[in-house]
Amino acid sequence: MADNIAVGQEDRTPRSFFQRNLTILSTIVIALGGITFGLDTGLIATTIAHDSFTNYMFGHGKTNYPLLGAIVSTYSAGNVIGGIGSGFVNNKFGRRFAMTVASVLAIIGASIQAASNGAAMMIAGRIIAGLATGVLLSTMPIYISEISPPERRGMLVGVQGMIDAIGFWLANWVGYGGSFAEGDAQWRIPLAMQIPAAVLLLVLVQFLPQSPRWLAQKNRNNETREVLERLHHDKGEAFILSELVQITAQVDMEAEEKKFHSLFELFIPRYVRRTATSMLLMTLTQLTGAGVIQAYQGILYNSLSFSGSTVLLISGCYGIMGVIGQAINLWFVADKWPRVRTLVIGCIVLACELSILMALSAEYGHGGNLAGASAGIAFIFIFSASYALFFNSTTYIVSAEVLPQHLRSYGMGVAFASQGVTSLWLGQITPIAFAAITWRFYAVFIGFMILSAVVIQFGMPETYNMTLEEVANQFGDKVVAGNLQDIMTQSEKGVSYGEEVRTVDG
């Protein structure tokens, strides 16, 4: 059972700006990992678009598509390893330590890429950078979801999506700026620009509070309460006590049911649906085609008869579309639309946009019609904004929400690893596929979008505006002490939660 939880007097000491806004500031700091991810993922597109890069790696005037695919896709191999390993690190040492490790790996990976003397060294740097983002992207949504109140969780996790988008945007313009340098500096300097963001994250993450749910898992209930008071002081004593009781009681119940937790528990009948939902959503981020378009947009623009510095300039403009889409999501969708509706509409919208893009590429991909080619570019831009609007943060929110508390770190690691595996094979086959079947390759993603819309509509429970403990009830799990509102009502009537925790079947 949870330790007795004392109800003290509400602290009315005046608070500084940082104390009053700790939740949002912690979210912004942890989401700086999105800058690292956005830069590393985005810069590869402009890097491989430079003739100076392909000449250096493959020989003057030559292109080795399998090796090019390896340079791009081995980053995803690192993602897989980092994602799976992040579960152990997060559970054992905490979210903050995991982010520290990821920051160090990101610095090492970026340094190796910028100093590469050949394809082998470049691939090594990409793998290490992939390890870093595997840990980052598995940890960020967990941490943010665990410090957020339920009614703001969508918006706060959406901040991560916004910073991811800003990272992509910066990457495209940094890559364009590199085109004004000479020789190898065109791509070495942009790749080195990943380092400052990772250093900043490494420093600032040391000042973040620990996740209250991780502290509860370690039976550090006094610290759990202190962190909740720091994060949610503006919501009042009743809310803080209620959340504390719900968290600690749920952790105690899960600990009593199983003393040892492992990766394999995710796949027992009780949890397999939750694990599959999380894996599906993270895989879906790649099956939309967004990752392929981001990484290989230079090839796509070439297929529409654009070349040279024009391709890099278009890439720079492309980056802002994700920021616009994510801003619309934060203000009008996150915490306002149900999650299932958002994802289903997104699948349908992206399928329609890809269909139009495929038709335009088929008709105008041979040159000679600037208006038609420009329309193709426009739909690539619209696709980017739509992806950010419907998917970029929503998939991370739900993937973390649906997982059980004691397995959330392992589950997000497995989910992100599944995304990495998908990205790996897509990254490897995409340049070959576009060279062989050109615009017809879009049909693969259109088919996945249609199938995903059906699966999400009829197979995914709604998690909108629920506490993480209440989400378990949607999957038929046992939950403790009813819902958060019930606990608040009872606590206001003077119920002592240090004496008894009531368990109910969901």
N, C-alpha and C positions, 0 to 999 in steps of 0.2 A: 504494500500500500504506500501511497505517497506520504511524505512527512507531513506532520501537522503544519498547517499554513496559517500563520498569524495575520490578523487583520489589524493594521496599525492606522494611525491618523494619516490622512492624505497630506503629502508634502506640498506645502504652498510656497516654498522658497523660490524667489525669482530665478528664472532660467535664462541662460544666454541664448543667442540665436542658434548656436550649434546644438544646444540641449533641446530647444523647442522643435528643431527640425531634424532630429537624429535619424528618423526612419528614412526620410527622403534623401538625406545626405549620405547615409550608409548605402542606399540603393544606387546613388550616382557613383560612389567610389567603386563598389563591387562591379558595376556595369562598365567601368573603364576597361574591364577585360574585353568588352565588345569592341573597343577601339583597336586593341591588339588583334582580335579575331578579324575585324573588318579590314585592317591594313594588310595583314598577312594573306587573307583570302583574296582581297581585291587587287593587291599589287601584282599577283601572278598574271592577271589578265593583261596589264600594260607591259609587264616584263617580257612575256613571250611575244608581244606585238612588236618589240624592238628588233630590227635587223641586227643590231650590234650584239644582242643576246643570242639569237639563233646562229649567227656567224661564229661567235665564240664557242658555243656549245657543240655545234654540229659540223662546222666547217663553212667556208664562205659560199653563200648561195645555196646551201643545202638545208633540208628539213627532214628530220628523223621523227616521223609521227609516233611510233611506239615509245621512243625515248622521251619525246615531248609529253606524251600521255603519262609516262612514269614520273616525270618531274612534277606534273600537276597532281596526280592521283596518290603518290606516296604520302603526301600531306594527310590524306584521309586515312592511310594505314596508321599513322601516328595518332590520329583522332581515335581510332578503334582501341588502341592500346591504352591511351590516356583516359578514355572514357571508362573502360573496365577497371583500370587501376584506381581511378578516382573514388570508387565506392569504398574501397578499403581505407584510403587516406582520409576521406571525409568522416567515416564512422569512427576511426581510431583516434584521429588527431584534430578533427573539427574543420569547419568550412574555411576559417581564416588561414589555417596552416596550408590547406590545399591550394588556396589562391596564391600564397607565398611561393610554394613549390612551382606552380604554373608560371608565375612571373619570371622566376629564375630560368626556367626552361625556355620561355619565350625570348629572353635576352640572348641566351646561347644560340638558339635556332636562327634568330635574325642575324647575329654576327657571322655565323657560318655561311648563310646564304649570301650576305653582302661580300664576303671574302672568297667566294667559290672560285676554284681554279679549273673546274670542269663539271661535267654532269654528275659524277659520283658524289662530289662534295656538295653540290646543290641539292641532290636528293637526300643526303644525310641531314642537311639543314632543314629541309622541308619536313622530314620525319620528326625531328626534335621539336620544331615549331608546331607540328600536328599534335604531338604529345601534350604540349602546353595548352592548346585550345581544346583538346579532349577533356582535360581537367577543368579548364575555365568554363566551358559551356555546360558541363555536367553540374558544376558547383553553383554558378551564378543564379539560375532559376530556383534552385533549392534554397539558397540563403535568402533571396529576396522574398520568396513565398513564405518562408518561416518567420520573417520579421514583420510581415505585412498584416494589417487587419483585413478581414474577409472582403469588406466593401471597397477596399482600395487595392486589392492584390493584382487585379488585371492591369490597372494603370501603372503600378509600380514595376511589375515585371515588364510592362510595355516600355518603361524607361530603358531597360536593357536592349530591347529591340530598336529603340531610337538611337542609342549610342552605337549599336552594331551598324545601323544604316549610315550614321555619320562617319564611322570608320571606313565603310565601303566608299563613301563619297570622297573622303580625304585621300584614300588610296588612288582613286582614279585621277585626281588632280595632281597628286604627288608624281604619279606615273607620267602624266602629261608634262609636268615641269621638268622631269628628267630628260625629255626629248630635246631640250635646249642645251644639254651638256654634250660632251664629246666622247666618243668611244664607249668603253665599258662603264664609264661613270653614268651613262644614261639609265642603267638599271641597278648599279651597285648603290648609288646614293639613295634612290627611293627605297630599296630593300633595307638599308640601314636606318631609315626613318621609323621603322617599327620599334627600335630600341627605346627611345625616350618615353613612349606610352607605357611600355612594360616596366621601366624603372619607376615611373610615377605610381603605377599600380602597386608595385612592390613596397614602396614607402607608405602610401596612404592606407593600405589594407591592415597595417599593424595597429591602426587607431580604431578599427571597427569593433563593435560589441560582438561577442560570440552569439551564435544562433541559440535562442531560448530553448528550442526543441532538442538541439544537440546537448545542451547542458542538462536538460531533464533526463535524457537517455543515460547520462553519466551520473545520475542521482545527485546533481548539484542544484537542488531546488531553491536554496536561498539565492544563489546567483541567477537562477532562472527568473525569480521574481524581480530581482534588481534590474535585470535587462529589460523585462516587460515594462517596468515602471519608467525606465529611461525612454523606451520606444513609444509607449502608448499613454504617457502621463496625461495627455489632453483628453482622453476618453473616460477618465474617472476611475475611482477605486473599485467600483462594482465590476466594471469591464475587465480590469487587470486581474482581480481575484478570480473571476469566472474563467478567463482564458487560462490562467495558471492551473486551476483545478482540472480543467478539461485536458490540458496538455499532460500534466503529471499523471492523472488517472489513466489516460489512454496508454501512456508509456508503461505504467505499472502493469496494466492488464496484458499488454503484448509481451512483456518480460516474463510474467507468470505463465503464460501459455507456452512460451518457447524460450529456453534459457540461452540457446546459442543460435545466432542468426548467420546465414551465409547467402552467397549469391544464388545458390540453387533453390532456396526457399521461394524465390520469385516465381518459380515454375510449378509449384504445387497447385492442386486444383483450386484452393481457396484464393490464390493471388494471381493465377495465370491470366485471367481476363484483364486485370489491372495492368499487369506487365505488358500484355499484348497491345493494349490501348496506347500505353506510353511509347512502345516501340513503333507502332504504326504511325503515330503522329510525328515522331522525329524522322522516321524514314520518309514520310510524306513531304517534308521540307525539301528533299532531293528529287522526289518523283514529280514535283511540280515542274521541274526543268529550270528552276531559278538558279541553282548552283552551276549548272552547265552554261547557262546564258552569261552569268557573272564571270566565270573563268575563261570562257571561250568567245566572249563577245567580239573580240578582234576578228576571229574567223567568220563570225556571223556578218559583221560589217563588210568583210572582204567578199562574202557571198552575195552581198547586195551592191557590189562594185565600188566600194570605198576602199581607200588605201592610204599608206603613209601616215603623216601627222594628223590627217583628217580623222583617222580611226581613233587616235589617242584623244583628240578633242571631243569626239562624240562620246567616248568612254567617260570623260570628265563630266559631261552634261548628264549622262545616264545616271551617275551616282546620286544626283540630287533628287531623283524620282523616289528612291527608297526613303529618303528623309521626309518628303512630302506625304507619302503613303503612311509612314509610321506616325507622323504628327496627326493625321486624320484619325488613325486608330486610337491614339491616346485621348483625344478630345471627344470623339463621337461614338466609339465602338467599345473600347475596353471598359468593363464594369457597367456597361449600358446595354449591350446585346448579349444574349445567351451564347455560350461557347459553341454549341452544336450548330446553331443558325449561322454564326460567323464563318465557320469552316465549310459548311455545305455551300453557302453562297459563294465563298471564295473558290471552291473547286469548279463550280459552274462558270464563274466569270473567267477564270484562268483558262479553262478548256475552250471557251469561245474566243478569247484573245489569241491563243496559240493557233486555233483553226484559221483565223484571219491572217496571222503572220505566216503560216505555212502557205496559204494561197498567194499572198503577196510575194513571198520568196520564190515560189514556183513560176509566177508570171513575170517578175521583174528582176530575178536574180542573175540574168545574163547581161545586164547593162543596157544602156541606150535609152532609159526612161528614168530621169532624175526624180520626177514626181512620184512614180511608183516605188522607187527605192527609198525615198524619204518617208513614204507612208509605212514601209516596213520598219524603218528605224523608229517611227512614232509608236508603233505597236510594241516594239521591244521596250520602249520607255514606259508606256502605259502598263505593260505586264509587270515591270519592276515596282511601280507604285501600287498596283493591285496586290501583289504578293506581300508587300509590307503591310498593307491595310488589313488583309484577312489572315495571313499566316505567320508572319515573322515573329511576333511575340505570342500570339494565341497558342501556337503549338507548344512553346516552352511552358506557358502557364499551365495548360491542361496536363502535359506530360508529368510535371512535378505534382500537381494536385491529386492525380488519381492513384499515386503510389502510397502504400502504407508507410507510416512514420518510421518504423524501425528498419525498413528496407529502402527508404527513399534514396539514399546515397547510392546503394548498389543498383537500384532500379534506373535512376537517371544515367548512371554509367553505362548500363546495358543498352538503354534506349539510345544514348548518343553513339555508342559503338555500332548499333544497327544503322544509324544515319551514316556513320563513317564507312561502313562496308558498302552501302549503296552508293555513296559518293565515290568510293574507290573504283568500283567497276564502271560507273558512269564516266568518271574522269579518264579512265583508260580507253574506253571504246569510243568516246565522243569524237575526237579528231579523226579517227579512222572511219567512223560512221558518216560524218559530214563529208569527208572526202569521197566516200563510196556512194551514198544515197542522198546527199545534200538535204534539201528541205523535207524530204519524206521522214526524216528522223523525228520531227516534231510530233508525228502521229503516236509515237510511244508515250509521250507525256500526256497527250490528249486522252488516250485510253486510260491511263492511270488516274487522271483527274475525274473522269466519269465514274470509274469503279469506286474511287475513294468517297465521292459524294454519297453513293448508296450505302457503303459500309458505315460511314459516320452517322448518317441520318438514322439508320435502323440498329446500329450496334453500339453507339457510344452514349453513356448516361450523361445528363447535364450536371455540371459542377458549379454553375454560376452563383456567386454571392453566398457560398458556404464556407465554413471553417474547414481547415484541412481534416479535422477529426470527423466532421459531418459528412464529408465526401465518402468516407468509408461505408456509410449507410447506403449509399447509392449502389454499392457493389455487394450488398447483403452481408457485410461484416458486422461484428459486434462493435458498438460504440458505447462510450461512457457518459453518464450524467446528462443524457438528453442532448439538446442543442444549446448553443451559447446563450441565446435569449432566455431559455428556461432557467439556466443557471443564474443569470443576472437577476431575473425576477425573484428567485428563491433567496439569493444572497442579500437582496434588498430587504427581505423579510426577516433577516437575521439568522439564516441557516448556517451552521458551522460545517465547513467542508474538510476540516482537519480531522474530523472524527469518523466520517464515513464517505465512501465513494460508491455510488449506485451504478451497477452495470446493467444495461438493457440490450436485448437483441434487436438489431436493426431490421 
